[in-house]
Amino acid sequence: ESDVWLRLGEFCATNGECRRAEDAFQRVLQVLEGAENAHSDRIAAALNDLAKVYINQGEYSKARPLCRRALAVLESVYDPHHPSLADVHETLARLRP
């Protein structure tokens, strides 16, 4: 079920439908957090995707904690230099003035 919501969120985000993308990524998180370990790389990816939506809406205060949480999850799963962390670092860079 989470894969369907993830694809919908990605589609909506790509097409500028921020509200629908936000709803879809929040649903992904609900499904994953209910079914998986809180330290899953899939949860981190969904958090980062939702953060990107908030950044596109100019809601940086909502995006920042999501990025931090995604980074913490990935750092608990992978080596600090793992390539999976790069996307979250790029998102965090978009939050800096």
C-alpha positions as a Markdown table, in Angstrom:
| # | Residue | x | y | z |
|---|---|---|---|---|
| 1 | Glu | 0.0 | 0.0 | 0.0 |
| 2 | Ser | 2.8 | 2.4 | 0.8 |
| 3 | Asp | 4.3 | 2.1 | -2.7 |
| 4 | Val | 1.0 | 3.3 | -4.3 |
| 5 | Trp | 0.9 | 6.3 | -2.0 |
| 6 | Leu | 4.6 | 7.0 | -2.7 |
| 7 | Arg | 4.1 | 6.9 | -6.5 |
| 8 | Leu | 1.1 | 9.2 | -6.2 |
| 9 | Gly | 3.0 | 11.6 | -4.0 |
| 10 | Glu | 5.9 | 11.7 | -6.4 |
| 11 | Phe | 3.6 | 12.2 | -9.4 |
| 12 | Cys | 1.8 | 15.0 | -7.6 |
| 13 | Ala | 5.0 | 16.7 | -6.5 |
| 14 | Thr | 6.4 | 16.5 | -10.0 |
| 15 | Asn | 3.2 | 18.1 | -11.4 |
| 16 | Gly | 3.2 | 20.9 | -8.8 |
| 17 | Glu | 0.2 | 19.5 | -6.9 |
| 18 | Cys | 1.7 | 20.3 | -3.5 |
| 19 | Arg | -1.4 | 19.7 | -1.4 |
| 20 | Arg | -2.1 | 16.3 | -2.9 |
| 21 | Ala | 1.6 | 15.3 | -2.7 |
| 22 | Glu | 1.6 | 16.4 | 1.0 |
| 23 | Asp | -1.4 | 14.2 | 1.7 |
| 24 | Ala | 0.1 | 11.2 | -0.1 |
| 25 | Phe | 3.5 | 11.4 | 1.6 |
| 26 | Gln | 1.8 | 11.8 | 5.0 |
| 27 | Arg | -0.2 | 8.6 | 4.2 |
| 28 | Val | 3.0 | 6.8 | 3.2 |
| 29 | Leu | 4.4 | 7.7 | 6.6 |
| 30 | Gln | 1.3 | 6.5 | 8.4 |
| 31 | Val | 1.4 | 3.2 | 6.6 |
| 32 | Leu | 5.2 | 2.7 | 7.0 |
| 33 | Glu | 5.3 | 3.7 | 10.7 |
| 34 | Gly | 2.5 | 1.3 | 11.4 |
| 35 | Ala | 4.2 | -1.6 | 9.7 |
| 36 | Glu | 7.9 | -1.1 | 9.9 |
| 37 | Asn | 10.7 | -0.2 | 12.2 |
| 38 | Ala | 11.0 | 3.5 | 12.9 |
| 39 | His | 14.5 | 3.3 | 11.6 |
| 40 | Ser | 13.7 | 2.2 | 8.1 |
| 41 | Asp | 15.3 | 3.8 | 5.1 |
| 42 | Arg | 11.9 | 3.9 | 3.4 |
| 43 | Ile | 10.6 | 6.1 | 6.2 |
| 44 | Ala | 13.5 | 8.4 | 5.9 |
| 45 | Ala | 12.9 | 8.7 | 2.1 |
| 46 | Ala | 9.2 | 9.5 | 2.8 |
| 47 | Leu | 10.2 | 12.1 | 5.4 |
| 48 | Asn | 12.6 | 13.7 | 2.9 |
| 49 | Asp | 10.0 | 13.7 | 0.1 |
| 50 | Leu | 7.5 | 15.4 | 2.4 |
| 51 | Ala | 10.2 | 18.0 | 3.4 |
| 52 | Lys | 10.8 | 18.8 | -0.3 |
| 53 | Val | 7.0 | 19.5 | -0.7 |
| 54 | Tyr | 7.1 | 21.8 | 2.2 |
| 55 | Ile | 10.2 | 23.6 | 0.9 |
| 56 | Asn | 8.4 | 24.1 | -2.5 |
| 57 | Gln | 5.5 | 25.7 | -0.5 |
| 58 | Gly | 7.9 | 27.9 | 1.4 |
| 59 | Glu | 7.1 | 26.2 | 4.7 |
| 60 | Tyr | 10.7 | 25.8 | 5.8 |
| 61 | Ser | 9.8 | 25.4 | 9.5 |
| 62 | Lys | 7.8 | 22.3 | 8.7 |
| 63 | Ala | 10.6 | 20.9 | 6.4 |
| 64 | Arg | 13.5 | 21.3 | 8.8 |
| 65 | Pro | 12.5 | 18.7 | 11.5 |
| 66 | Leu | 11.5 | 16.2 | 8.8 |
| 67 | Cys | 15.0 | 16.5 | 7.2 |
| 68 | Arg | 16.7 | 16.1 | 10.6 |
| 69 | Arg | 14.6 | 13.1 | 11.4 |
| 70 | Ala | 15.3 | 11.5 | 8.0 |
| 71 | Leu | 19.0 | 12.1 | 8.5 |
| 72 | Ala | 19.0 | 10.6 | 12.0 |
| 73 | Val | 17.2 | 7.5 | 10.7 |
| 74 | Leu | 19.6 | 7.0 | 7.8 |
| 75 | Glu | 22.6 | 7.6 | 10.0 |
| 76 | Ser | 21.3 | 4.8 | 12.3 |
| 77 | Val | 20.9 | 2.5 | 9.4 |
| 78 | Tyr | 23.9 | 3.3 | 7.2 |
| 79 | Asp | 27.5 | 4.5 | 7.5 |
| 80 | Pro | 27.7 | 8.3 | 7.6 |
| 81 | His | 29.2 | 8.4 | 4.1 |
| 82 | His | 26.6 | 6.1 | 2.5 |
| 83 | Pro | 25.1 | 7.6 | -0.7 |
| 84 | Ser | 21.6 | 7.4 | 0.6 |
| 85 | Leu | 22.4 | 10.3 | 2.9 |
| 86 | Ala | 23.2 | 12.6 | 0.0 |
| 87 | Asp | 19.6 | 13.3 | -1.0 |
| 88 | Val | 18.7 | 14.4 | 2.6 |
| 89 | His | 21.9 | 16.6 | 2.7 |
| 90 | Glu | 20.8 | 18.2 | -0.6 |
| 91 | Thr | 17.3 | 18.9 | 0.9 |
| 92 | Leu | 18.9 | 20.4 | 4.1 |
| 93 | Ala | 21.0 | 22.6 | 1.9 |
| 94 | Arg | 17.9 | 24.1 | 0.3 |
| 95 | Leu | 16.8 | 25.2 | 3.8 |
| 96 | Arg | 19.9 | 27.4 | 4.3 |
| 97 | Pro | 19.8 | 31.0 | 3.3 |
